[in-house]
Amino acid sequence: MIKFFRHLRHSLINQNKMGKYLKYAIGEIILVMIGILLALQVNDWNTKRLLKSKEQVYLKQIRISLNNDLESIKEVKEFNAEKAFYIDTTYIVLEQSSNPEKYIPVITDYMYVMAEFNVFEPNNIAFENMIASENIDLITNMELRKNLSLYYKRDFENSTQERIKEQTRKFVDFIMPKITSRQFVKELTKHDSHLPDISETNIHGDSQVYSHLLIMIANMDGQNELLDTTTEEIKHLLDLIDNNLKS
């Protein structure tokens, strides 16, 4: 094709047909410009397609992380419900009996739950990988980009969840010496001790016991409220991501 145009140009020059040659030259320039513009357009389209594909890969990974976060929140709330049940049952046991030989064994059985806590931390690996690669600009939806940044920048650890940890540790440190008796040590270690008998234990009239239990319940209520708000936030993010993946 190039040889054909070159031969035609030489033929017109040789025949002194300058008018036709100028028209041909202009036409050739226009064709070249159209070709360049088309090539640029195709290249731009390919670049946008590759960036969009890369954005979707990141968003799909983040969507998996967010769904995992919902499962983690569900597990924390289920644990809180179990712990709240044991705390409430402890109230009932202490209310119904002032005999430590009856209520201490029940409370010690509950300690494997009441002495523990569960906190939520988002899985931010996918988002942090995108940040580390300096690809946050791939997310073209500004609302989605802003909300993701706010979600993953939030400090879930130093909040009401930190109080959950602190109060549970305080409760364990307080209650264990109170319920540890000769029978308790014997049951756990098979050894005798010079500790007081279980009948000498008295926590049913100790206001600090009730105070610790009340604070643990209050902290878990606060944590559950935080988790409920976070759940709605995650669902909104998932809706934004799904809409973005469809576009």
HELIX and SHEET records of a PDB file:
HELIX    1   1 ILE A    2  ASN A   14  1                                  13    
HELIX    2   2 MET A   18  GLN A   96  1                                  79    
HELIX    3   3 PRO A  100  MET A  114  1                                  15    
HELIX    4   4 ILE A  125  ALA A  132  1                                   8    
HELIX    5   5 ILE A  136  LEU A  138  5                                   3    
HELIX    6   6 MET A  142  LYS A  153  1                                  12    
HELIX    7   7 THR A  160  ILE A  179  1                                  20    
HELIX    8   8 ARG A  182  THR A  189  1                                   8    
HELIX    9   9 ILE A  198  GLU A  200  5                                   3    
HELIX   10  10 SER A  207  LYS A  246  1                                  40    
END                                                                             
